[in-house]
Amino acid sequence: MNRRTLLQATLGLCALPVASFAQSPSPAARLRIVAEPYFTTWFDAFYARALAAGAQPDLLDRELAGLAADPRVAALDSMQPEFARPVSDYIRGVTNEGRIAIGRARRGTVTAFGAIEQTYGVPRDILMGIWAMESGFGAQQGDMDILRSLATLAAAGRRRVWAEGELIAALRILGAGEISRSRLKGSWAGAMGQTQMLPSTYLDAAVDGDGDGKRDIWTSAPDALASAAHLLAKAGWRRGEDWAREVILPADFDFGLSEGPQLAPSAWKAKGVTRADRRVWSEADGAAACTLLLPCGAGGPAFLALPNHFVIRRYNNSLAYALGVGLLADRFGGGGPLVTPWPHETALSLSDRMAAQTALARQGFSPGQPDGVIGLGTRQALRAWQKAHGLPADGYLSPAMIQRLKGQTLTPS
């Protein structure tokens, strides 16, 4: 799909002739946009594409006048952290006792939860977890101009097609009169409201949760939470099923099974895997296909993830994020801490992460293009390398494992 077709699909409109536009002065000149040349060049081309895709000139002129790149967005988009935050540190940070106390106090204050649960089947505690993670229960929504942020990302070029699609979606929201430009605020990456939805997601999933006829995810908690529930339901949330359970593994367990086969709890039990809380699986959960997760390798807590765990990852495609939401939900509902504590991990530098990926590729275990992101591809490649070298194949990249990969001597700790 080319860029014009994408914009047409986003707008849901037919293409309009642009011959007259081609004869007119530069849109940037007409709208008195003073910006870096790269931004002005992108803007003129985008304006033409938006018109060709069916955008109304008066909407573009009104909302885009004076637009310029935001240097804060450009800096954040190009920044990759030198050190990756370990999963254990991340989870300890997001599931702190203060946040848990606030969540427990707030879970009974949203009267719309009953209707939301009945309509979408998503438990309130999962929604509370998203609310907490995304905006601190609505307190930290971001104050950046969504149009300016998305325009900056599009002009930079790294994610141009995506950013232009989101920019068109934001213009559609404004064109429909759902919110004013002055209130269209959010994060540097374009996420908006108490549950941090992208403009395209807002158009697709936002709903009126408080019955006032509006979809206000900025000031209405019921609207924001109902919209998040609708998004999860559309992504396949399975009503009546859990998200994951902590489990205990036997001493001789094959760690290479992590992030591998999807088996029912009874099949995992046959391999020696037991629930950490020693409770019995519900009928629905007992019939579900579960995936073993070892976020910190063999030395940390283990989980059997049910399908709903991966639905949470449709909201934010991050293992740590989904664990954070689920573990917060458990604590909000009265559950206790994990049986197996999170280990104290060492942050890995970007150069070490990339060196490990390069070493894996050179030895025939390609994780994909070395980028320093330790995702599923890297973990799978590392498991294969560990298995080939007679090591516990947990896919966990530790400083000691990096030294092995780089061919250096491993010093016992």
ABEGO torsion letter per residue (X at the ends): XBAAAAAAAAAGBBBBBAAAAAABBBAAAAAGBBBBAAAAAAAAAAAAAAAAAGBBAAAAAAAABGBBBBAAAAAAAABBBABBBBAAAAAAAAABAAAAAAAAAAAAABAAAAAAAAAAGBBAAAAAAAAAAAAGGGABAEABBAAAAAAAAAAAGAAAAAAAAAAAAAAAAAAAGABBAAABBEBAAGBBEAAGBBAAAAAAABBBAAGAGBBBAAABAAAAAAAAAAAAAAAGBBBGBBABBBBBBBAABBAAABGBBBBBAAAAAAAGBBBAAGBBBBAAAAABBBBBBBAAEAABBBBBBBAAAAAAAAABBBAAAAAAAAAAAAAAAGBBBBABBBBBBBBBBAAAAAAAAAAAAAAGBBAEBBAGBBBAAAAAAAAAAAAAAGBBBAGBBBAAAAAAAAGBBBBBX
